[in-house]
Amino acid sequence: MSTKKVHKAWAFATAAVVVPCVTVMPTAAATMPFTDIKNSGSEVELYKAVNELYSQGIVFGTTSTTFSPYQNLT
């Protein structure tokens, strides 16, 4: 096998292993848009938890500005 073919084979094999392991990282932290959760009083822990999950793209609101934390899940 020629050197060029060996290099291509190694490049392909490396890409096949590395590409599935790469995750997309946001370029900037997402600002939580929800106005129905306050970062004060009894909702501080809720705010922190929702903010972390929202910034990771795990949870979304019921609208673009509400999270509706006290509604039942369906």
DRENDO-1510 file (C-alpha; in Angstrom, 1 decimal, always signed):
<recs>
REC; n; res; u; v; w
REC; 1; MET; +0.0; +0.0; +0.0 .
REC; 2; SER; +1.4; +3.4; -0.9 .
REC; 3; THR; +2.2; +6.0; +1.8 .
REC; 4; LYS; -0.5; +8.3; +0.5 .
REC; 5; LYS; -3.1; +5.5; +0.9 .
REC; 6; VAL; -1.9; +4.7; +4.4 .
REC; 7; HIS; -2.2; +8.3; +5.5 .
REC; 8; LYS; -5.7; +8.5; +4.1 .
REC; 9; ALA; -6.6; +5.3; +5.8 .
REC; 10; TRP; -5.3; +6.6; +9.2 .
REC; 11; ALA; -7.1; +10.0; +8.7 .
REC; 12; PHE; -10.3; +8.2; +7.9 .
REC; 13; ALA; -10.0; +5.8; +10.9 .
REC; 14; THR; -9.2; +8.7; +13.3 .
REC; 15; ALA; -12.1; +10.7; +12.0 .
REC; 16; ALA; -14.4; +7.7; +12.5 .
REC; 17; VAL; -13.4; +7.5; +16.1 .
REC; 18; VAL; -13.2; +11.2; +17.0 .
REC; 19; VAL; -16.2; +12.7; +15.2 .
REC; 20; PRO; -18.9; +10.8; +17.2 .
REC; 21; CYS; -17.2; +12.0; +20.4 .
REC; 22; VAL; -17.3; +15.7; +19.6 .
REC; 23; THR; -20.1; +17.7; +21.0 .
REC; 24; VAL; -21.4; +21.1; +19.9 .
REC; 25; MET; -20.4; +23.7; +22.4 .
REC; 26; PRO; -22.4; +27.0; +22.4 .
REC; 27; THR; -20.4; +30.0; +21.5 .
REC; 28; ALA; -21.9; +32.0; +24.3 .
REC; 29; ALA; -23.9; +31.1; +27.4 .
REC; 30; ALA; -27.6; +31.4; +26.7 .
REC; 31; THR; -29.4; +34.0; +28.7 .
REC; 32; MET; -32.5; +32.6; +30.3 .
REC; 33; PRO; -35.5; +34.5; +28.9 .
REC; 34; PHE; -38.1; +33.3; +31.3 .
REC; 35; THR; -39.9; +36.1; +33.2 .
REC; 36; ASP; -42.0; +33.8; +35.4 .
REC; 37; ILE; -39.0; +32.5; +37.5 .
REC; 38; LYS; -37.3; +35.0; +39.8 .
REC; 39; ASN; -33.7; +34.8; +40.9 .
REC; 40; SER; -34.7; +35.8; +44.4 .
REC; 41; GLY; -36.6; +34.6; +47.4 .
REC; 42; SER; -37.9; +31.0; +47.4 .
REC; 43; GLU; -37.3; +30.6; +43.7 .
REC; 44; VAL; -33.5; +31.0; +43.7 .
REC; 45; GLU; -32.8; +27.2; +43.6 .
REC; 46; LEU; -35.4; +26.7; +40.9 .
REC; 47; TYR; -33.9; +29.6; +38.9 .
REC; 48; LYS; -30.4; +28.1; +39.1 .
REC; 49; ALA; -31.6; +24.6; +38.1 .
REC; 50; VAL; -33.7; +25.8; +35.1 .
REC; 51; ASN; -31.0; +28.3; +34.0 .
REC; 52; GLU; -28.4; +25.5; +34.0 .
REC; 53; LEU; -30.7; +23.1; +32.0 .
REC; 54; TYR; -31.7; +25.9; +29.6 .
REC; 55; SER; -28.1; +26.9; +29.0 .
REC; 56; GLN; -27.3; +23.3; +28.0 .
REC; 57; GLY; -30.3; +23.1; +25.7 .
REC; 58; ILE; -32.0; +20.4; +27.8 .
REC; 59; VAL; -35.2; +22.3; +28.6 .
REC; 60; PHE; -37.3; +24.9; +26.9 .
REC; 61; GLY; -40.2; +27.1; +28.0 .
REC; 62; THR; -43.8; +26.8; +27.3 .
REC; 63; THR; -43.4; +30.0; +25.3 .
REC; 64; SER; -40.4; +32.1; +24.4 .
REC; 65; THR; -40.6; +34.1; +27.7 .
REC; 66; THR; -42.4; +31.7; +30.1 .
REC; 67; PHE; -41.3; +28.4; +31.7 .
REC; 68; SER; -44.5; +27.7; +33.6 .
REC; 69; PRO; -42.8; +26.0; +36.5 .
REC; 70; TYR; -46.0; +25.3; +38.5 .
REC; 71; GLN; -48.0; +23.7; +35.6 .
REC; 72; ASN; -48.5; +19.9; +35.4 .
REC; 73; LEU; -46.3; +18.0; +33.0 .
REC; 74; THR; -48.1; +16.0; +30.3 .
</recs>
